[in-house]
Amino acid sequence: MLARIPSATLLGIDGHAVDVEVHVAVGLPGFTIVGLPDRSCRESRDRVRAALVTAGIGWPNKRITVNLAPSGLRKVGAGLDLAIAIGILVAGGELPASAIDGLGFVGELGLDGSIRPVPGVLSLVDAIDCRALVVAPSAYHEARLLGCRKILVGRSISELVQVLQGLAPWPEPPPKPEQPPPPRPPDLADVRGQPVARFALEVAAAGHHHLLLVGPPGAGKTMLARRLPGLLPELDDDHALETTRIHSAAGASRGSGLCRVPPYRSPHHGASAASLVGGGSGAIRPGEISLAHAGVLFLDELGEFQPSVLDALRQPLEEGVVRVARATMRVVLPARFLLVAAMNPCPCGEGWFGSCRCSPAARARYRRRISGPLLDRFDLRIEVTRPDVDQLLRGTAEESTATVAARVGHARELARARQVRANGELRGRALDEATQLTDGATAVLEAALRSGRLSARGVDRIKSVARTIADLRGVGEVDAEHIALAISLRADVFRESERVAC
């Protein structure tokens, strides 16, 4: 007998519909799964058999063949366990085919017969075309976020069989857990002094401009970077749904609702390229830059990352996506994040104070870890010095995060009127139309170009930063002061550190 059960598998962050076809026939007893399953998917035969036997359900002593269609699509993970088990019961005559009409199944089976959640439920639900979908109880509220399917729950395979046989009603879904309040972000008022760095942080948040902080240990680089997420507005519906899908696929969901707070990721400098950009040999999973989508990626101790790892960021910074290609699959992962990095001017960290202990060769090796093309993608490059003692001990109160966030929110509203999320996304003609330069501003920009301080990409980035500065000040026209300030925020930090250290 043949049974066909709707289900889905996850590739990257996207769900793909899978028809689980189960054929039970007379022959030499055996269990075969075909249709390009990976190792975890092939192991379903052992989990399914143990779960059914433990639940006291008869196992057909026949030839069982499971085909996962379409056969050319790689099947990953244990999310097809439940569909395979139900298919065997229908094909073996334990369940009537009419009982599963219009139902889809997603879940992993434990050896005790329990139904467990799987990563990426949000995308899997979206991929399955059926009247209702059966999931594990702990995945119920996440599965309902899309609102496009009726969601049913099953705690165990034995309970599910009784329901499908008409011997018991569908179990009640679990109550929605109370969402804990989001942690209070650190306040920008805690940062004493550092007026240039504070302003650069505000510009970065308002215009989505990538920021590099270079300075000695203890200057406050990390302290500043950790306060950046608090300046960003909450995610809109589209970005909140996309961010939630990414975290769900990575198994890092932060609750049963949409992710409204911009994510903040800070990987260790020993991270590999695959952990940063995503991938894997079998199941392709989102990396740190995808988990930071619509939020902030903070790379502390930038000079300690492997150069090959840092260079892998260049294409995602330009395109906002990561394209991972393998022999059997190709996946596109969202990766539009705000990059903030912090590093020392040299290996010893004291390069700006005349007490540098590094040799010229050591300083050169340290700087070479950051390639020119990657450095050029930082719209803002700031030298951060240690704060003055009087500012640190007796300084007046600085502006709070709430005050600065209000200005950032206003600048973001102006950007949305230009059909972009932030000015950092303006390109080509849209940038030219949004940035009408005065004659004085054009003269300042031309002087910087002729001196060799800017590349062709740098010109566009300076104009974009100047547009953001003008928006923060509530000015429609971009003048010479805005351009000059944008150029000053793009300091040649390595050349200056070398001059002072020598």
C-alpha positions as CSV (number, residue, x, y, z in Angstrom):
1,M,0.0,0.0,0.0
2,L,1.2,3.6,-0.7
3,A,0.8,6.7,1.5
4,R,1.8,10.3,0.8
5,I,2.4,12.7,3.7
6,P,3.2,16.4,3.3
7,S,6.2,17.7,5.2
8,A,9.2,20.1,4.6
9,T,12.9,20.3,5.0
10,L,15.1,23.3,5.8
11,L,18.0,24.6,3.6
12,G,19.6,27.7,5.0
13,I,16.7,29.7,6.3
14,D,14.2,28.6,3.6
15,G,11.7,25.8,3.9
16,H,11.1,23.4,1.0
17,A,8.1,21.2,0.6
18,V,8.7,17.5,0.7
19,D,6.3,14.7,-0.1
20,V,7.1,11.7,2.1
21,E,6.0,8.7,0.0
22,V,5.9,5.4,1.9
23,H,5.4,2.0,0.3
24,V,4.7,-1.1,2.3
25,A,4.7,-4.4,0.4
26,V,5.2,-8.1,0.8
27,G,8.8,-9.1,0.6
28,L,12.0,-9.5,2.5
29,P,11.6,-7.3,5.6
30,G,13.7,-4.1,5.4
31,F,13.5,-0.4,5.6
32,T,15.0,1.9,2.9
33,I,15.0,5.7,2.7
34,V,15.8,7.2,-0.7
35,G,15.5,10.7,-2.1
36,L,18.9,12.3,-1.3
37,P,18.7,12.2,2.6
38,D,21.7,13.3,4.6
39,R,23.0,11.2,7.5
40,S,20.7,12.7,10.2
41,C,17.7,12.1,7.9
42,R,18.8,8.4,7.1
43,E,18.9,7.8,10.8
44,S,15.1,8.4,10.9
45,R,14.5,4.7,10.2
46,D,16.0,3.8,13.6
47,R,14.2,6.6,15.5
48,V,10.9,5.9,13.9
49,R,11.0,2.1,14.5
50,A,12.1,2.5,18.2
51,A,9.3,5.2,18.8
52,L,6.6,3.0,17.3
53,V,7.7,-0.1,19.1
54,T,8.0,1.8,22.5
55,A,4.4,3.2,21.9
56,G,3.1,-0.3,21.5
57,I,2.2,0.1,17.9
58,G,2.6,-2.8,15.6
59,W,5.6,-2.7,13.2
60,P,4.8,-4.2,9.7
61,N,7.1,-7.1,9.1
62,K,7.3,-6.2,5.4
63,R,9.4,-4.4,2.9
64,I,9.2,-0.6,3.6
65,T,10.5,1.9,1.1
66,V,10.4,5.7,1.9
67,N,10.9,8.1,-1.0
68,L,11.5,11.8,-0.1
69,A,10.3,13.8,-3.2
70,P,11.5,15.7,-5.0
71,S,14.5,13.3,-5.2
72,G,16.9,16.0,-6.4
73,L,16.6,18.1,-3.3
74,R,18.9,17.5,-0.4
75,K,16.9,16.5,2.8
76,V,18.5,17.6,6.0
77,G,17.7,17.0,9.7
78,A,15.2,15.0,11.7
79,G,12.1,17.1,10.9
80,L,10.7,14.3,8.6
81,D,10.5,11.7,11.4
82,L,6.9,12.3,12.2
83,A,5.8,12.3,8.6
84,I,7.6,9.0,8.0
85,A,6.0,7.4,11.0
86,I,2.5,8.5,10.0
87,G,3.2,7.3,6.4
88,I,4.2,3.9,7.7
89,L,1.1,3.6,9.8
90,V,-1.2,4.6,6.9
91,A,0.6,2.4,4.3
92,G,0.6,-0.5,6.8
93,G,-3.1,-0.3,7.5
94,E,-2.9,1.0,11.1
95,L,-4.5,4.3,10.1
96,P,-7.2,5.1,7.5
97,A,-6.0,7.4,4.7
98,S,-9.0,9.7,5.2
99,A,-7.7,10.5,8.8
100,I,-4.7,12.4,7.4
101,D,-6.5,14.2,4.6
102,G,-5.3,17.8,4.4
103,L,-2.8,17.4,7.3
104,G,1.0,18.0,7.2
105,F,3.5,16.8,9.8
106,V,6.8,18.3,11.0
107,G,8.6,17.0,14.1
108,E,11.4,14.8,15.4
109,L,10.6,11.6,17.2
110,G,12.3,10.5,20.4
111,L,12.9,6.9,21.2
112,D,10.1,7.1,23.8
113,G,7.6,8.2,21.1
114,S,7.6,11.9,22.1
115,I,7.3,14.5,19.4
116,R,10.1,17.1,19.6
117,P,10.5,20.5,17.9
118,V,13.0,21.1,15.1
119,P,14.8,24.3,14.0
120,G,13.2,26.5,11.4
121,V,9.6,25.7,12.2
122,L,8.6,29.2,10.9
123,S,10.0,28.5,7.5
124,L,8.8,24.9,7.4
125,V,5.2,26.0,8.1
126,D,5.3,28.5,5.3
127,A,6.6,25.9,2.8
128,I,3.9,23.2,3.3
129,D,0.6,23.6,1.4
130,C,-2.0,21.9,3.5
131,R,-5.1,22.7,5.5
132,A,-3.5,22.1,8.9
133,L,-0.1,21.3,10.3
134,V,0.8,19.1,13.2
135,V,3.9,20.2,15.3
136,A,5.4,19.6,18.7
137,P,3.7,21.5,21.6
138,S,6.8,23.6,22.2
139,A,6.8,24.8,18.6
140,Y,3.1,25.7,18.5
141,H,3.4,29.5,19.2
142,E,6.3,30.0,16.8
143,A,4.4,28.0,14.1
144,R,1.4,30.4,14.5
145,L,3.3,33.6,13.9
146,L,2.6,33.5,10.1
147,G,-1.1,33.0,10.6
148,C,-1.4,31.1,7.3
149,R,-2.1,27.6,8.6
150,K,-4.2,26.0,11.2
151,I,-1.7,24.5,13.8
152,L,-2.4,21.3,15.7
153,V,-0.2,19.7,18.3
154,G,0.7,16.2,19.3
155,R,2.7,15.3,22.4
156,S,3.5,11.7,21.4
157,I,3.0,9.3,18.5
158,S,0.7,7.1,20.6
159,E,-1.5,10.1,21.4
160,L,-1.5,11.2,17.8
161,V,-2.6,7.8,16.6
162,Q,-5.5,7.8,19.0
163,V,-6.6,11.2,17.7
164,L,-6.3,10.1,14.1
165,Q,-8.3,7.0,14.8
166,G,-11.1,9.1,16.3
167,L,-10.6,7.7,19.8
168,A,-9.5,11.0,21.4
169,P,-9.9,14.8,20.6
170,W,-7.0,16.9,19.5
171,P,-5.0,18.1,22.6
172,E,-5.3,21.7,23.7
173,P,-2.3,23.8,22.7
174,P,0.0,24.9,25.5
175,P,-0.6,28.4,27.0
176,K,1.6,31.1,25.6
177,P,4.5,31.7,27.9
178,E,5.0,35.1,29.3
179,Q,7.6,37.1,27.5
180,P,10.3,38.4,29.8
181,P,10.9,42.1,29.3
182,P,13.9,42.8,27.0
183,P,17.1,43.5,28.9
184,R,17.7,47.2,29.4
185,P,20.4,48.4,27.0
186,P,23.4,50.1,28.5
187,D,23.0,53.9,28.6
188,L,25.2,56.2,26.4
189,A,25.3,58.6,29.4
190,D,27.7,56.3,31.1
191,V,30.4,57.2,28.5
192,R,32.3,60.2,29.8
193,G,34.0,62.5,27.3
194,Q,34.7,61.1,23.8
195,P,32.6,63.7,22.0
196,V,33.9,62.6,18.5
197,A,33.4,58.9,19.1
198,R,29.9,59.6,20.5
199,F,29.0,61.7,17.5
200,A,30.4,58.9,15.2
201,L,28.2,56.4,17.0
202,E,25.1,58.6,16.4
203,V,25.9,59.0,12.7
204,A,26.5,55.2,12.4
205,A,23.1,54.4,14.0
206,A,21.2,57.1,12.0
207,G,22.6,56.2,8.6
208,H,23.6,52.6,8.9
209,H,27.3,53.5,8.3
210,H,30.0,50.9,9.2
211,L,32.2,52.1,12.0
212,L,35.8,51.4,12.9
213,L,37.2,52.5,16.3
214,V,41.0,52.5,16.7
215,G,42.6,53.3,20.0
216,P,44.6,52.0,23.0
217,P,43.3,49.6,25.6
218,G,40.9,51.2,28.1
219,A,39.9,54.1,25.8
220,G,36.2,52.9,25.8
221,K,35.9,51.3,22.3
222,T,34.0,48.3,23.5
223,M,31.9,50.4,25.9
224,L,30.8,52.6,23.0
225,A,30.1,49.7,20.7
226,R,27.8,48.0,23.2
227,R,25.7,51.1,23.4
228,L,25.0,51.2,19.7
229,P,22.0,48.8,19.6
230,G,20.1,51.0,22.1
231,L,20.2,53.8,19.5
232,L,18.5,51.8,16.8
233,P,14.7,51.8,16.3
234,E,12.6,48.7,16.7
235,L,12.3,46.4,13.7
236,D,9.3,46.8,11.4
237,D,7.1,43.9,10.6
238,D,9.1,42.7,7.5
239,H,12.5,42.9,9.2
240,A,11.2,41.4,12.4
241,L,9.7,38.4,10.5
242,E,12.9,37.9,8.5
243,T,15.1,38.1,11.6
244,T,12.9,35.7,13.4
245,R,13.1,33.2,10.5
246,I,16.9,33.4,10.7
247,H,17.1,32.8,14.4
248,S,14.6,30.0,14.2
249,A,16.6,28.3,11.5
250,A,19.7,28.6,13.6
251,G,17.9,27.2,16.7
252,A,18.4,30.5,18.5
253,S,14.8,31.7,18.8
254,R,14.5,34.2,21.7
255,G,10.8,33.6,22.5
256,S,7.5,32.8,21.0
257,G,7.0,36.2,19.3
258,L,8.7,38.2,16.6
259,C,12.2,39.6,17.2
260,R,11.5,43.3,17.5
261,V,14.8,44.3,19.1
262,P,17.7,44.6,16.7
263,P,20.1,41.7,17.3
264,Y,23.6,42.3,18.6
265,R,26.3,39.7,17.9
266,S,29.9,39.8,19.1
267,P,31.8,36.7,17.9
268,H,35.2,35.8,19.4
269,H,38.3,36.7,17.3
270,G,39.1,33.0,16.9
271,A,35.9,32.4,14.9
272,S,36.3,30.5,11.6
273,A,35.0,31.8,8.3
274,A,32.2,29.2,8.2
275,S,31.0,30.3,11.7
276,L,31.0,33.9,10.7
277,V,29.5,33.8,7.2
278,G,27.5,30.6,7.5
279,G,27.7,27.2,5.8
280,G,28.7,23.7,6.8
281,S,29.5,20.5,4.9
282,G,26.0,19.0,5.5
283,A,23.3,21.2,6.8
284,I,23.9,24.8,5.9
285,R,23.2,27.0,8.9
286,P,23.2,30.9,9.2
287,G,26.5,32.4,10.5
288,E,27.1,35.3,12.8
289,I,26.6,37.9,10.1
290,S,23.2,36.5,9.3
291,L,22.2,36.3,12.9
292,A,23.1,40.0,13.1
293,H,20.8,40.8,10.1
294,A,19.0,44.1,10.7
295,G,21.1,44.6,13.8
296,V,24.8,45.1,14.9
297,L,27.8,42.9,14.3
298,F,30.6,43.9,16.7
299,L,34.1,42.6,16.0
300,D,36.3,43.3,19.0
301,E,40.0,43.0,18.6
302,L,39.7,43.2,14.8
303,G,43.4,42.8,14.3
304,E,43.3,39.4,15.9
305,F,40.9,37.9,13.4
306,Q,42.4,35.8,10.6
307,P,42.8,37.9,7.4
308,S,40.9,35.3,5.3
309,V,37.9,35.5,7.8
310,L,37.8,39.3,7.5
311,D,38.0,39.3,3.7
312,A,35.0,37.0,3.6
313,L,32.9,40.0,4.9
314,R,33.6,42.1,1.8
315,Q,30.9,40.7,-0.5
316,P,28.2,40.6,2.2
317,L,28.9,44.2,3.2
318,E,28.3,45.2,-0.4
319,E,25.3,43.0,-1.3
320,G,23.6,42.3,2.0
321,V,23.5,38.6,1.4
322,V,25.7,35.5,1.6
323,R,25.7,33.0,-1.2
324,V,26.8,29.5,0.0
325,A,27.3,27.0,-2.8
326,R,27.8,23.3,-2.3
327,A,27.8,20.4,-4.8
328,T,24.2,19.4,-4.0
329,M,22.7,22.8,-2.9
330,R,22.9,26.6,-3.2
331,V,21.6,28.8,-0.4
332,V,21.2,32.6,-0.1
333,L,21.3,33.9,3.5
334,P,20.3,37.5,4.4
335,A,23.2,39.5,5.9
336,R,22.5,43.2,5.9
337,F,24.0,44.2,9.2
338,L,25.7,47.3,10.7
339,L,29.4,46.4,11.2
340,V,31.2,48.0,14.2
341,A,34.8,47.0,14.8
342,A,37.4,47.9,17.5
343,M,41.1,47.4,17.4
344,N,44.4,48.7,18.8
345,P,46.8,50.8,16.7
346,C,49.5,48.2,17.1
347,P,50.1,44.9,18.8
348,C,51.1,46.5,22.1
349,G,48.3,49.0,21.9
350,E,50.3,52.0,22.9
351,G,51.2,53.3,19.5
352,W,49.8,56.8,20.0
353,F,51.6,57.6,23.3
354,G,55.3,57.5,22.3
355,S,55.8,54.3,24.3
356,C,55.2,51.7,21.6
357,R,57.2,48.6,22.1
358,C,56.5,47.2,18.6
359,S,59.1,47.0,15.8
360,P,58.2,48.6,12.5
361,A,57.9,45.1,11.0
362,A,55.4,44.1,13.8
363,R,53.3,47.1,13.2
364,A,53.3,46.5,9.4
365,R,52.2,42.9,9.9
366,Y,49.5,44.0,12.3
367,R,48.1,46.5,9.8
368,R,48.3,44.0,6.9
369,R,45.7,41.8,8.6
370,I,43.1,44.5,7.6
371,S,43.1,44.6,3.8
372,G,42.6,47.9,2.0
373,P,39.3,46.8,0.4
374,L,37.8,45.9,3.8
375,L,39.1,49.1,5.3
376,D,37.5,51.1,2.5
377,R,34.1,49.7,3.4
378,F,34.2,51.4,6.8
379,D,32.3,54.7,6.2
380,L,33.5,56.0,9.6
381,R,37.0,55.5,11.0
382,I,37.7,57.1,14.3
383,E,40.7,57.5,16.5
384,V,39.7,57.0,20.1
385,T,42.1,58.3,22.8
386,R,41.9,57.8,26.5
387,P,39.5,60.3,28.1
388,D,40.8,63.3,30.0
389,V,41.1,62.7,33.7
390,D,38.9,65.7,34.6
391,Q,36.2,64.5,32.1
392,L,36.4,61.0,33.6
393,L,36.2,62.0,37.3
394,R,34.4,65.4,37.3
395,G,32.8,65.6,33.9
396,T,29.2,66.8,33.5
397,A,26.4,64.3,32.6
398,E,26.3,63.3,28.9
399,E,23.3,62.8,26.7
400,S,21.4,59.7,27.4
401,T,20.6,56.9,24.9
402,A,16.9,58.0,24.8
403,T,17.9,61.6,23.7
404,V,20.2,60.4,21.0
405,A,17.8,57.7,19.8
406,A,15.1,60.3,19.2
407,R,17.4,62.1,16.8
408,V,18.4,58.8,15.2
409,G,14.7,57.9,14.8
410,H,13.9,61.2,13.1
411,A,16.8,60.7,10.6
412,R,15.6,57.2,9.9
413,E,12.1,58.6,9.1
414,L,13.7,61.0,6.6
415,A,15.5,58.1,5.0
416,R,12.3,56.0,4.7
417,A,10.8,58.9,2.8
418,R,13.6,58.3,0.2
419,Q,12.5,54.6,0.0
420,V,15.4,53.2,1.9
421,R,15.8,52.0,5.5
422,A,18.8,54.3,6.1
423,N,21.0,56.7,4.1
424,G,23.8,54.1,4.0
425,E,21.6,52.1,1.5
426,L,21.5,55.0,-1.0
427,R,23.3,54.2,-4.2
428,G,23.8,55.7,-7.7
429,R,21.1,58.1,-8.9
430,A,19.1,57.9,-5.6
431,L,22.1,59.1,-3.7
432,D,22.7,62.0,-6.2
433,E,19.1,63.0,-5.9
434,A,19.1,62.9,-2.1
435,T,22.4,64.7,-1.8
436,Q,22.3,68.1,-3.5
437,L,25.8,69.6,-2.9
438,T,26.4,73.3,-2.7
439,D,29.4,74.8,-4.7
440,G,31.4,74.9,-1.5
441,A,30.7,71.3,-0.7
442,T,31.7,70.2,-4.2
443,A,35.0,72.1,-3.8
444,V,35.8,70.4,-0.6
445,L,35.0,67.0,-2.1
446,E,37.1,67.7,-5.2
447,A,40.1,68.7,-3.0
448,A,39.9,65.5,-1.1
449,L,39.7,63.5,-4.4
450,R,42.7,65.2,-5.9
451,S,44.8,64.7,-2.8
452,G,44.2,60.9,-3.1
453,R,42.4,60.6,0.3
454,L,39.3,59.1,-1.3
455,S,38.5,56.3,-3.7
456,A,35.6,56.2,-6.1
457,R,33.6,54.2,-3.5
458,G,34.8,56.6,-0.8
459,V,33.2,59.6,-2.6
460,D,29.7,58.0,-2.5
461,R,30.2,57.0,1.1
462,I,31.3,60.6,2.1
463,K,28.2,62.0,0.4
464,S,26.0,59.4,2.2
465,V,27.5,60.3,5.6
466,A,27.2,64.0,4.9
467,R,23.5,63.4,4.1
468,T,23.1,61.7,7.4
469,I,24.8,64.5,9.3
470,A,22.5,67.0,7.6
471,D,19.5,65.0,8.5
472,L,20.6,64.8,12.2
473,R,20.9,68.6,12.1
474,G,17.5,69.0,10.4
475,V,19.0,70.6,7.3
476,G,17.9,69.8,3.8
477,E,20.9,71.0,1.8
478,V,24.4,69.4,2.2
479,D,27.0,72.1,2.5
480,A,30.8,72.3,2.8
481,E,30.7,71.8,6.6
482,H,28.8,68.6,6.3
483,I,31.2,67.2,3.7
484,A,34.3,68.4,5.7
485,L,32.9,66.7,8.8
486,A,32.2,63.5,6.9
487,I,35.7,63.5,5.6
488,S,37.1,64.1,9.1
489,L,35.1,61.0,10.4
490,R,36.9,58.9,7.8
491,A,40.4,59.3,9.3
492,D,43.5,57.5,7.9
493,V,44.0,55.8,11.3
494,F,46.9,53.5,10.4
495,R,49.0,56.1,8.7
496,E,48.5,58.5,11.7
497,S,49.3,55.8,14.2
498,E,52.5,54.9,12.4
499,R,53.6,58.6,12.3
500,V,53.1,59.1,16.0
501,A,54.6,55.8,17.0
502,C,57.8,56.4,15.1
